[in-house]
Amino acid sequence: MQSSNEHFPSVAQAALLLLANFLLQYLLSALLYDFRHFTGLTEAQAQPLVMVLAYGIVLVSVMHYSRMTYGNLLHSTKSSASATLMLLVPPVLLLVPLVLLLDHALMGIVEWLLPLSRWEESAFASMVAGNLPTVIATCVLAPILEEMLFRGVLLRAFLNRHPRWAAISYSALLFGAAHMNVYQFLLALWLGLLLGWLFERSRSLLPCIALHAAVNTAVVVLEQLKGPRSGSLLDEVGISTWLASAVAAGVGAFVLHRLLVDSTRRTANAV
């Protein structure tokens, strides 16, 4: 029999946790700003520290209440972590080029409907800047911490309460809403659906972190490669790149389906 703690948080409680996380980041940013003369931290250096502290407080609190260990949070399947990395990460990475192209096309439509303001352009540029603190925050810390919270904690609890696709959809919606702007919301929403399915099938955060980190890293790298030119390098890709990306994603999806869906069915039939 499951304890009530394993069902924490509900969707409403999860929304409050995200609000608490946002308020913690705001308060910590204000404190570090007030003490910037003592700490010597720049704004770019303070961002990863604020993220780690806020997410850490929320994660530790929820894990303590739910009596969850870090091992169970990151990898709760019987398969070894090394086997999961070797088998699932390569096909997961094959999905990245098509994810980037689809996101770029979707962003183009959204920006045509809702043009970015100068403030929004500056804010997005700072997220993909090439300085070391921003790279660490975007490519390493955000994928790990966000996957631990949205898939490891929230989705795990939702799966104990709701049917699988309802649970995945709720976690994806919250993942999108946490980005607090319509431009990132759409990518986070459908990427959250993919990450949610991957976690629900594998019961491991390792492939989820790998996909999340690869997408974020690719966005930062593409931004640095374009240099001072306006627009994106993805504006210049042709039909051959789209076809190659679709083929790679098809291969990755086929392998993931065989590993995570067909193998599960064979195991269930054998039992």
C-alpha positions in Angstrom: 0.0 0.0 0.0 1.4 3.4 -1.0 1.8 6.1 1.6 0.1 9.5 1.1 3.6 11.1 0.8 4.2 9.3 -2.5 1.2 11.2 -4.0 2.7 14.6 -3.0 2.5 17.0 -4.7 -0.9 17.3 -6.4 -1.1 19.5 -9.5 -2.3 22.4 -7.3 0.4 21.8 -4.8 3.0 21.6 -7.6 1.9 25.0 -8.9 2.5 26.4 -5.4 5.9 24.8 -5.3 6.8 26.6 -8.6 5.6 29.9 -7.1 7.7 29.3 -4.1 10.7 28.5 -6.3 10.1 31.7 -8.3 9.9 33.8 -5.1 13.0 32.2 -3.6 15.0 33.0 -6.7 13.7 36.6 -6.6 14.6 37.0 -2.9 18.0 35.4 -3.3 18.8 37.6 -6.3 17.8 40.7 -4.2 20.0 39.6 -1.3 23.0 38.9 -3.5 22.5 42.2 -5.2 22.4 44.0 -1.9 25.6 42.3 -0.8 27.3 42.5 -4.2 30.1 44.7 -2.7 30.9 41.9 -0.2 30.6 38.9 -2.4 32.2 40.4 -5.5 29.8 38.5 -7.8 28.6 39.9 -11.1 25.0 39.4 -12.2 26.1 36.6 -14.6 28.0 34.8 -11.8 25.1 35.2 -9.4 22.6 33.5 -11.7 23.8 29.9 -11.3 24.2 30.3 -7.5 20.6 31.6 -7.2 19.3 28.8 -9.3 21.1 26.1 -7.3 20.0 27.5 -4.0 16.3 28.0 -4.9 15.9 24.6 -6.6 18.0 23.0 -3.9 15.7 24.3 -1.1 12.5 23.2 -3.0 13.9 19.8 -3.9 15.4 19.0 -0.5 12.1 20.0 1.2 9.9 17.9 -1.1 12.3 14.9 -1.0 12.4 15.0 2.8 8.6 15.1 3.0 8.2 12.3 0.4 11.0 10.3 2.0 12.7 10.0 -1.4 16.4 9.2 -1.8 18.6 10.8 -4.5 19.2 7.3 -6.0 15.5 6.7 -6.4 15.0 10.2 -7.7 17.6 9.8 -10.5 17.2 6.2 -11.5 14.4 4.0 -10.1 14.5 1.2 -12.6 16.0 -2.3 -12.2 18.3 -1.6 -15.2 21.7 -0.4 -14.3 22.5 3.3 -14.8 25.4 2.5 -17.2 23.2 0.3 -19.4 20.5 3.0 -19.5 23.1 5.6 -20.6 24.6 3.3 -23.3 21.3 2.2 -24.7 19.0 5.2 -24.4 21.2 8.3 -24.7 22.5 7.7 -28.3 18.9 7.4 -29.8 17.8 10.3 -27.6 20.5 12.5 -29.1 19.4 11.6 -32.6 16.2 13.5 -31.8 18.0 16.8 -31.1 18.4 18.2 -34.7 14.7 17.9 -35.5 13.7 19.3 -32.1 15.8 22.4 -32.8 14.4 22.8 -36.4 10.8 22.4 -35.2 11.4 24.8 -32.3 12.9 27.4 -34.7 10.0 27.1 -37.1 7.5 27.4 -34.2 9.3 30.4 -32.7 9.3 32.1 -36.1 5.5 31.8 -36.2 5.1 33.1 -32.6 7.4 36.0 -33.1 5.5 36.9 -36.3 2.3 37.0 -34.3 3.8 38.6 -31.2 7.0 40.5 -32.1 9.7 40.5 -29.4 10.2 43.8 -27.5 13.8 45.2 -27.0 13.7 44.1 -23.4 12.7 40.5 -24.4 15.4 40.4 -27.1 18.0 41.5 -24.5 16.7 38.9 -21.9 16.8 36.0 -24.4 20.3 37.1 -25.6 21.6 37.0 -22.0 20.3 33.4 -21.6 22.5 32.2 -24.4 25.5 34.4 -23.8 28.9 32.7 -24.2 30.3 33.6 -20.7 31.2 30.7 -18.5 28.5 31.2 -15.7 25.7 31.4 -18.3 27.0 28.3 -20.1 27.1 26.4 -16.8 23.6 27.6 -15.8 22.0 26.9 -19.2 23.8 23.7 -20.3 24.5 21.9 -17.0 22.5 23.2 -14.0 19.2 24.0 -15.6 18.8 20.5 -17.3 19.8 18.7 -14.1 17.7 20.7 -11.6 14.7 21.1 -13.9 14.6 17.4 -14.6 14.9 16.5 -11.0 12.0 18.8 -10.1 9.6 18.4 -13.1 10.1 14.8 -14.0 11.8 13.3 -10.9 9.4 14.9 -8.3 6.3 16.3 -10.0 5.7 13.8 -12.8 6.5 10.9 -10.5 3.8 12.1 -8.1 1.3 12.8 -10.9 1.7 9.2 -12.2 0.6 8.0 -8.8 -2.6 10.1 -9.1 -3.6 10.2 -12.8 -3.5 8.2 -16.0 -0.1 8.3 -17.7 -0.9 10.9 -20.4 -2.8 13.1 -18.1 0.1 13.1 -15.7 2.6 13.8 -18.5 0.4 16.6 -19.8 0.1 18.2 -16.4 3.9 18.1 -15.8 4.5 19.5 -19.4 2.1 22.4 -18.8 3.8 23.3 -15.5 7.2 23.0 -17.2 6.1 25.5 -19.9 4.4 27.8 -17.4 7.6 27.9 -15.3 9.4 29.7 -18.1 7.0 32.6 -17.7 6.8 33.7 -21.4 4.9 32.5 -24.4 8.0 32.1 -26.5 9.6 29.5 -24.3 6.3 28.1 -23.1 5.5 26.4 -26.5 9.0 24.7 -26.8 8.9 23.7 -23.1 5.4 22.4 -23.5 6.0 19.9 -26.3 9.6 19.2 -25.1 8.0 18.5 -21.7 5.7 15.9 -23.3 8.6 14.2 -24.9 10.7 14.2 -21.7 7.6 13.1 -19.7 7.1 10.1 -22.0 10.8 9.3 -21.8 10.7 9.3 -18.0 7.5 7.4 -17.8 8.8 4.6 -20.0 12.4 4.5 -18.6 11.8 5.5 -15.0 15.2 7.2 -15.2 16.2 10.9 -15.3 19.5 10.1 -17.1 18.1 10.1 -20.7 15.9 13.1 -19.8 18.9 15.1 -18.6 20.9 14.1 -21.6 18.1 15.3 -24.0 17.5 18.5 -22.1 21.2 19.4 -21.9 21.8 18.6 -25.5 19.0 20.9 -26.7 20.1 23.8 -24.4 23.8 23.3 -25.4 22.9 23.2 -29.1 21.0 26.5 -28.8 23.9 28.2 -27.0 26.4 26.9 -29.6 24.3 28.0 -32.5 24.0 31.5 -31.0 27.8 31.7 -30.6 28.5 30.5 -34.1 26.3 33.1 -35.8 28.5 35.9 -34.5 27.3 39.5 -35.0 24.9 38.6 -37.8 21.2 39.0 -37.3 18.9 36.1 -37.4 19.8 32.5 -36.8 22.0 29.9 -38.6 18.8 27.8 -38.7 17.3 30.3 -41.1 19.8 29.1 -43.7 19.1 25.4 -43.6 17.7 23.7 -46.7 15.4 20.8 -47.4 18.4 18.3 -47.2 19.0 19.3 -43.6 15.4 18.9 -42.7 15.3 15.5 -44.4 18.5 14.3 -42.6 17.2 15.5 -39.3 13.9 13.7 -39.9 15.7 10.5 -40.8 17.9 10.8 -37.7 14.9 11.4 -35.5 13.0 8.5 -37.1 15.9 6.2 -36.3 16.1 7.5 -32.7 12.3 7.1 -32.2 12.3 3.6 -33.7 15.1 2.5 -31.3 13.5 4.1 -28.3 10.2 2.5 -29.2 11.8 -0.9 -29.4 13.7 -0.5 -26.2 11.0 1.2 -24.1 7.7 0.0 -25.6 8.1 -3.3 -27.4 10.4 -4.7 -24.6 7.8 -3.7 -22.0 5.1 -5.5 -23.9 7.2 -8.6 -24.3 8.0 -8.7 -20.6 4.3 -8.2 -19.7 3.3 -11.0 -22.1 5.9 -13.3 -20.7 4.6 -12.8 -17.2 
